[in-house]
Amino acid sequence: MRHVDCARCGVEVLAEKNSWQHTSVQWNTAHPETVCHEYRDDPSLTVRGARVGRCSALRESIATAAVDGRVPVSE
């Protein structure tokens, strides 16, 4: 897993791409709603298991990191 910072809020997560379609994310905080605007605006996103890929800004930051080669994509 590689460190990725969200381009919008700056939260740091660990991300891994097992393919271009599959992304694993490990949050470094138990309460993403304290830093992430999308989680703060939509409390349903904090339901356990719902965090992966739900924040569009974080999803885009991880995709950019994969394209740039900072997060390798296994295939």
N, CA, C and O atoms as a GROMACS GRO file, in nm:
protein
  300
    1MET      N    1   0.085  -0.118   0.000
    1MET     CA    2   0.000   0.000   0.000
    1MET      C    3   0.090   0.124   0.000
    1MET      O    4   0.197   0.126   0.060
    2ARG      N    5   0.041   0.226  -0.068
    2ARG     CA    6   0.118   0.350  -0.081
    2ARG      C    7   0.038   0.467  -0.023
    2ARG      O    8  -0.085   0.469  -0.026
    3HIS      N    9   0.112   0.563   0.030
    3HIS     CA   10   0.049   0.684   0.084
    3HIS      C   11  -0.004   0.770  -0.030
    3HIS      O   12   0.064   0.794  -0.129
    4VAL      N   13  -0.127   0.816  -0.013
    4VAL     CA   14  -0.190   0.909  -0.108
    4VAL      C   15  -0.258   1.018  -0.027
    4VAL      O   16  -0.330   0.989   0.069
    5ASP      N   17  -0.236   1.143  -0.065
    5ASP     CA   18  -0.303   1.256  -0.002
    5ASP      C   19  -0.418   1.301  -0.091
    5ASP      O   20  -0.403   1.312  -0.212
    6CYS      N   21  -0.532   1.327  -0.030
    6CYS     CA   22  -0.647   1.379  -0.104
    6CYS      C   23  -0.615   1.521  -0.151
    6CYS      O   24  -0.572   1.605  -0.072
    7ALA      N   25  -0.637   1.547  -0.277
    7ALA     CA   26  -0.608   1.679  -0.333
    7ALA      C   27  -0.701   1.786  -0.277
    7ALA      O   28  -0.667   1.905  -0.279
    8ARG      N   29  -0.819   1.747  -0.228
    8ARG     CA   30  -0.914   1.846  -0.176
    8ARG      C   31  -0.889   1.878  -0.029
    8ARG      O   32  -0.869   1.994   0.006
    9CYS      N   33  -0.889   1.776   0.058
    9CYS     CA   34  -0.883   1.804   0.202
    9CYS      C   35  -0.748   1.771   0.264
    9CYS      O   36  -0.720   1.814   0.376
   10GLY      N   37  -0.664   1.696   0.193
   10GLY     CA   38  -0.531   1.664   0.243
   10GLY      C   39  -0.522   1.541   0.331
   10GLY      O   40  -0.414   1.508   0.378
   11VAL      N   41  -0.635   1.473   0.354
   11VAL     CA   42  -0.629   1.352   0.437
   11VAL      C   43  -0.536   1.251   0.369
   11VAL      O   44  -0.538   1.236   0.247
   12GLU      N   45  -0.457   1.182   0.450
   12GLU     CA   46  -0.366   1.082   0.397
   12GLU      C   47  -0.425   0.943   0.420
   12GLU      O   48  -0.468   0.910   0.530
   13VAL      N   49  -0.426   0.863   0.315
   13VAL     CA   50  -0.471   0.725   0.324
   13VAL      C   51  -0.363   0.635   0.265
   13VAL      O   52  -0.270   0.682   0.200
   14LEU      N   53  -0.376   0.506   0.289
   14LEU     CA   54  -0.295   0.406   0.221
   14LEU      C   55  -0.381   0.347   0.112
   14LEU      O   56  -0.496   0.308   0.137
   15ALA      N   57  -0.328   0.339  -0.009
   15ALA     CA   58  -0.406   0.288  -0.121
   15ALA      C   59  -0.328   0.182  -0.197
   15ALA      O   60  -0.206   0.185  -0.203
   16GLU      N   61  -0.404   0.088  -0.254
   16GLU     CA   62  -0.346  -0.019  -0.334
   16GLU      C   63  -0.440  -0.045  -0.451
   16GLU      O   64  -0.562  -0.050  -0.434
   17LYS      N   65  -0.384  -0.061  -0.570
   17LYS     CA   66  -0.463  -0.090  -0.689
   17LYS      C   67  -0.430  -0.232  -0.733
   17LYS      O   68  -0.319  -0.259  -0.780
   18ASN      N   69  -0.526  -0.324  -0.718
   18ASN     CA   70  -0.508  -0.461  -0.763
   18ASN      C   71  -0.540  -0.475  -0.912
   18ASN      O   72  -0.502  -0.572  -0.976
   19SER      N   73  -0.610  -0.376  -0.965
   19SER     CA   74  -0.638  -0.362  -1.108
   19SER      C   75  -0.687  -0.219  -1.124
   19SER      O   76  -0.702  -0.147  -1.026
   20TRP      N   77  -0.712  -0.177  -1.248
   20TRP     CA   78  -0.764  -0.041  -1.269
   20TRP      C   79  -0.903  -0.025  -1.210
   20TRP      O   80  -0.944   0.086  -1.177
   21GLN      N   81  -0.976  -0.135  -1.195
   21GLN     CA   82  -1.112  -0.130  -1.141
   21GLN      C   83  -1.117  -0.148  -0.989
   21GLN      O   84  -1.211  -0.102  -0.925
   22HIS      N   85  -1.018  -0.214  -0.932
   22HIS     CA   86  -1.021  -0.249  -0.790
   22HIS      C   87  -0.921  -0.165  -0.710
   22HIS      O   88  -0.802  -0.162  -0.742
   23THR      N   89  -0.971  -0.098  -0.608
   23THR     CA   90  -0.887  -0.016  -0.521
   23THR      C   91  -0.913  -0.052  -0.376
   23THR      O   92  -1.028  -0.063  -0.334
   24SER      N   93  -0.806  -0.071  -0.300
   24SER     CA   94  -0.818  -0.092  -0.155
   24SER      C   95  -0.766   0.035  -0.087
   24SER      O   96  -0.663   0.091  -0.126
   25VAL      N   97  -0.841   0.080   0.014
   25VAL     CA   98  -0.804   0.202   0.085
   25VAL      C   99  -0.806   0.175   0.234
   25VAL      O  100  -0.900   0.114   0.287
   26GLN      N  101  -0.702   0.218   0.302
   26GLN     CA  102  -0.696   0.212   0.448
   26GLN      C  103  -0.686   0.355   0.500
   26GLN      O  104  -0.587   0.424   0.476
   27TRP      N  105  -0.788   0.396   0.571
   27TRP     CA  106  -0.790   0.531   0.629
   27TRP      C  107  -0.697   0.536   0.749
   27TRP      O  108  -0.688   0.439   0.824
   28ASN      N  109  -0.629   0.648   0.767
   28ASN     CA  110  -0.543   0.667   0.883
   28ASN      C  111  -0.617   0.737   0.997
   28ASN      O  112  -0.555   0.777   1.096
   29THR      N  113  -0.747   0.752   0.982
   29THR     CA  114  -0.830   0.810   1.086
   29THR      C  115  -0.957   0.728   1.099
   29THR      O  116  -1.010   0.677   1.000
   30ALA      N  117  -1.005   0.716   1.221
   30ALA     CA  118  -1.130   0.643   1.243
   30ALA      C  119  -1.251   0.730   1.212
   30ALA      O  120  -1.363   0.679   1.204
   31HIS      N  121  -1.230   0.860   1.196
   31HIS     CA  122  -1.340   0.954   1.175
   31HIS      C  123  -1.312   1.045   1.056
   31HIS      O  124  -1.276   1.161   1.074
   32PRO      N  125  -1.328   0.994   0.935
   32PRO     CA  126  -1.299   1.075   0.817
   32PRO      C  127  -1.385   1.200   0.807
   32PRO      O  128  -1.346   1.297   0.742
   33GLU      N  129  -1.501   1.199   0.872
   33GLU     CA  130  -1.588   1.316   0.865
   33GLU      C  131  -1.527   1.439   0.932
   33GLU      O  132  -1.576   1.550   0.912
   34THR      N  133  -1.421   1.420   1.010
   34THR     CA  134  -1.356   1.535   1.073
   34THR      C  135  -1.265   1.610   0.976
   34THR      O  136  -1.229   1.725   1.002
   35VAL      N  137  -1.228   1.547   0.864
   35VAL     CA  138  -1.140   1.614   0.767
   35VAL      C  139  -1.196   1.618   0.626
   35VAL      O  140  -1.164   1.708   0.549
   36CYS      N  141  -1.279   1.522   0.590
   36CYS     CA  142  -1.329   1.510   0.452
   36CYS      C  143  -1.463   1.582   0.436
   36CYS      O  144  -1.558   1.555   0.509
   37HIS      N  145  -1.469   1.673   0.341
   37HIS     CA  146  -1.591   1.750   0.317
   37HIS      C  147  -1.708   1.661   0.276
   37HIS      O  148  -1.820   1.682   0.322
   38GLU      N  149  -1.684   1.563   0.189
   38GLU     CA  150  -1.793   1.476   0.144
   38GLU      C  151  -1.847   1.390   0.257
   38GLU      O  152  -1.968   1.369   0.266
   39TYR      N  153  -1.760   1.340   0.343
   39TYR     CA  154  -1.805   1.260   0.457
   39TYR      C  155  -1.881   1.347   0.556
   39TYR      O  156  -1.980   1.302   0.615
   40ARG      N  157  -1.835   1.470   0.576
   40ARG     CA  158  -1.903   1.561   0.668
   40ARG      C  159  -2.043   1.596   0.615
   40ARG      O  160  -2.138   1.607   0.692
   41ASP      N  161  -2.055   1.614   0.482
   41ASP     CA  162  -2.182   1.652   0.422
   41ASP      C  163  -2.281   1.537   0.411
   41ASP      O  164  -2.402   1.559   0.403
   42ASP      N  165  -2.231   1.412   0.410
   42ASP     CA  166  -2.319   1.295   0.396
   42ASP      C  167  -2.282   1.191   0.501
   42ASP      O  168  -2.200   1.103   0.476
   43PRO      N  169  -2.343   1.199   0.620
   43PRO     CA  170  -2.311   1.106   0.729
   43PRO      C  171  -2.327   0.958   0.694
   43PRO      O  172  -2.265   0.873   0.759
   44SER      N  173  -2.407   0.926   0.594
   44SER     CA  174  -2.424   0.784   0.558
   44SER      C  175  -2.294   0.723   0.507
   44SER      O  176  -2.279   0.601   0.507
   45LEU      N  177  -2.200   0.804   0.463
   45LEU     CA  178  -2.073   0.753   0.414
   45LEU      C  179  -1.986   0.695   0.524
   45LEU      O  180  -1.893   0.620   0.496
   46THR      N  181  -2.015   0.729   0.649
   46THR     CA  182  -1.932   0.681   0.759
   46THR      C  183  -1.975   0.543   0.809
   46THR      O  184  -1.914   0.489   0.901
   47VAL      N  185  -2.078   0.485   0.750
   47VAL     CA  186  -2.120   0.349   0.786
   47VAL      C  187  -2.004   0.254   0.757
   47VAL      O  188  -1.944   0.259   0.650
   48ARG      N  189  -1.974   0.169   0.852
   48ARG     CA  190  -1.861   0.077   0.837
   48ARG      C  191  -1.869   0.003   0.704
   48ARG      O  192  -1.973  -0.051   0.667
   49GLY      N  193  -1.757   0.003   0.633
   49GLY     CA  194  -1.750  -0.066   0.505
   49GLY      C  195  -1.788   0.022   0.386
   49GLY      O  196  -1.770  -0.017   0.271
   50ALA      N  197  -1.840   0.140   0.414
   50ALA     CA  198  -1.884   0.227   0.304
   50ALA      C  199  -1.778   0.329   0.264
   50ALA      O  200  -1.801   0.407   0.172
   51ARG      N  201  -1.664   0.330   0.330
   51ARG     CA  202  -1.564   0.435   0.308
   51ARG      C  203  -1.488   0.422   0.177
   51ARG      O  204  -1.449   0.523   0.119
   52VAL      N  205  -1.466   0.303   0.131
   52VAL     CA  206  -1.381   0.282   0.015
   52VAL      C  207  -1.445   0.341  -0.110
   52VAL      O  208  -1.553   0.299  -0.151
   53GLY      N  209  -1.378   0.435  -0.168
   53GLY     CA  210  -1.420   0.489  -0.297
   53GLY      C  211  -1.538   0.582  -0.294
   53GLY      O  212  -1.586   0.621  -0.400
   54ARG      N  213  -1.588   0.619  -0.178
   54ARG     CA  214  -1.707   0.702  -0.173
   54ARG      C  215  -1.678   0.850  -0.191
   54ARG      O  216  -1.763   0.923  -0.241
   55CYS      N  217  -1.562   0.896  -0.152
   55CYS     CA  218  -1.528   1.037  -0.168
   55CYS      C  219  -1.472   1.056  -0.309
   55CYS      O  220  -1.369   0.998  -0.345
   56SER      N  221  -1.540   1.137  -0.388
   56SER     CA  222  -1.498   1.154  -0.527
   56SER      C  223  -1.361   1.219  -0.538
   56SER      O  224  -1.284   1.185  -0.628
   57ALA      N  225  -1.328   1.312  -0.449
   57ALA     CA  226  -1.197   1.378  -0.454
   57ALA      C  227  -1.085   1.280  -0.420
   57ALA      O  228  -0.980   1.281  -0.484
   58LEU      N  229  -1.108   1.195  -0.321
   58LEU     CA  230  -1.008   1.095  -0.286
   58LEU      C  231  -0.994   0.992  -0.397
   58LEU      O  232  -0.883   0.951  -0.431
   59ARG      N  233  -1.106   0.950  -0.452
   59ARG     CA  234  -1.103   0.854  -0.562
   59ARG      C  235  -1.021   0.910  -0.679
   59ARG      O  236  -0.942   0.837  -0.739
   60GLU      N  237  -1.041   1.037  -0.711
   60GLU     CA  238  -0.966   1.102  -0.819
   60GLU      C  239  -0.818   1.116  -0.783
   60GLU      O  240  -0.732   1.100  -0.870
   61SER      N  241  -0.788   1.145  -0.658
   61SER     CA  242  -0.648   1.156  -0.615
   61SER      C  243  -0.576   1.022  -0.629
   61SER      O  244  -0.460   1.018  -0.670
   62ILE      N  245  -0.645   0.913  -0.594
   62ILE     CA  246  -0.586   0.780  -0.607
   62ILE      C  247  -0.568   0.744  -0.754
   62ILE      O  248  -0.466   0.688  -0.792
   63ALA      N  249  -0.666   0.777  -0.837
   63ALA     CA  250  -0.655   0.749  -0.981
   63ALA      C  251  -0.538   0.826  -1.042
   63ALA      O  252  -0.463   0.772  -1.123
   64THR      N  253  -0.522   0.951  -1.002
   64THR     CA  254  -0.410   1.031  -1.052
   64THR      C  255  -0.277   0.971  -1.008
   64THR      O  256  -0.183   0.965  -1.087
   65ALA      N  257  -0.270   0.926  -0.884
   65ALA     CA  258  -0.149   0.862  -0.833
   65ALA      C  259  -0.117   0.734  -0.910
   65ALA      O  260   0.000   0.703  -0.933
   66ALA      N  261  -0.219   0.661  -0.950
   66ALA     CA  262  -0.198   0.538  -1.028
   66ALA      C  263  -0.146   0.573  -1.168
   66ALA      O  264  -0.051   0.510  -1.216
   67VAL      N  265  -0.207   0.672  -1.231
   67VAL     CA  266  -0.163   0.713  -1.365
   67VAL      C  267  -0.020   0.766  -1.362
   67VAL      O  268   0.059   0.739  -1.452
   68ASP      N  269   0.013   0.841  -1.256
   68ASP     CA  270   0.147   0.898  -1.241
   68ASP      C  271   0.252   0.795  -1.199
   68ASP      O  272   0.371   0.823  -1.202
   69GLY      N  273   0.207   0.674  -1.159
   69GLY     CA  274   0.299   0.571  -1.118
   69GLY      C  275   0.332   0.570  -0.970
   69GLY      O  276   0.414   0.489  -0.927
   70ARG      N  277   0.271   0.658  -0.892
   70ARG     CA  278   0.297   0.661  -0.747
   70ARG      C  279   0.228   0.547  -0.676
   70ARG      O  280   0.273   0.505  -0.569
   71VAL      N  281   0.119   0.495  -0.734
   71VAL     CA  282   0.051   0.376  -0.681
   71VAL      C  283   0.053   0.273  -0.795
   71VAL      O  284  -0.020   0.289  -0.893
   72PRO      N  285   0.134   0.170  -0.782
   72PRO     CA  286   0.140   0.069  -0.888
   72PRO      C  287   0.007  -0.004  -0.905
   72PRO      O  288  -0.067  -0.024  -0.809
   73VAL      N  289  -0.021  -0.043  -1.028
   73VAL     CA  290  -0.142  -0.118  -1.057
   73VAL      C  291  -0.102  -0.261  -1.093
   73VAL      O  292  -0.034  -0.284  -1.193
   74SER      N  293  -0.145  -0.356  -1.010
   74SER     CA  294  -0.118  -0.497  -1.036
   74SER      C  295  -0.217  -0.546  -1.141
   74SER      O  296  -0.335  -0.511  -1.138
   75GLU      N  297  -0.168  -0.627  -1.233
   75GLU     CA  298  -0.261  -0.681  -1.334
   75GLU      C  299  -0.227  -0.824  -1.364
   75GLU      O  300  -0.294  -0.888  -1.446
   0.00000   0.00000   0.00000
